[in-house]
């Protein structure tokens, strides 16, 4: 698909697929951090300070 004044654009379905991939990556990172917090919270303790929770 071409726009009247520019390079070809991606079809809408590609943009949706990209968002889906981003959501999958975000969920995977969240799940990994949650599992780490439950099983080895000492690994994360030094990464978070008191102010982080207030943001």
C-alpha positions as CSV (number, residue, x, y, z in Angstrom):
1,X,0.0,0.0,0.0
2,X,1.3,3.4,-0.9
3,X,0.4,6.8,0.5
4,X,-0.1,9.7,-1.9
5,X,3.0,11.5,-0.7
6,X,5.5,9.0,0.7
7,X,6.9,5.6,1.0
8,X,4.8,2.5,1.3
9,X,3.1,2.0,4.7
10,X,2.6,-1.3,6.5
11,X,-0.9,-2.8,6.4
12,X,-2.9,-2.3,9.6
13,X,-2.6,-6.0,10.4
14,X,1.2,-5.7,10.7
15,X,0.8,-2.9,13.2
16,X,-1.6,-5.0,15.2
17,X,0.8,-8.0,15.0
18,X,3.6,-5.7,16.3
19,X,1.5,-4.6,19.2
20,X,0.7,-8.3,20.0
21,X,4.4,-9.1,20.0
22,X,5.1,-6.2,22.3
23,X,2.3,-7.4,24.6
24,X,3.8,-10.9,24.6
25,X,7.2,-9.6,25.5
26,X,5.9,-7.4,28.2
27,X,3.9,-10.3,29.7
28,X,7.0,-12.6,29.5
29,X,9.1,-10.1,31.4
30,X,6.4,-9.5,34.0
31,X,6.0,-13.2,34.6
32,X,9.8,-13.7,34.9
33,X,10.1,-10.9,37.4
34,X,7.1,-12.2,39.4
35,X,8.6,-15.7,39.5
36,X,12.0,-14.3,40.6
37,X,10.3,-12.2,43.3
38,X,8.5,-15.3,44.6
39,X,11.5,-17.6,44.6
40,X,14.6,-15.5,44.9
41,X,13.5,-12.0,46.2
42,X,17.0,-11.2,47.4
43,X,18.0,-10.9,43.7
44,X,15.6,-8.0,43.2
45,X,15.8,-6.4,46.7
46,X,18.8,-4.2,45.7
47,X,17.1,-3.0,42.5
48,X,14.1,-1.3,44.2
49,X,14.3,1.5,46.7
50,X,11.5,3.0,48.8
51,X,10.9,5.8,46.3
52,X,10.2,3.4,43.5
53,X,6.9,2.4,45.1
54,X,5.8,6.0,45.2
55,X,6.1,6.6,41.5
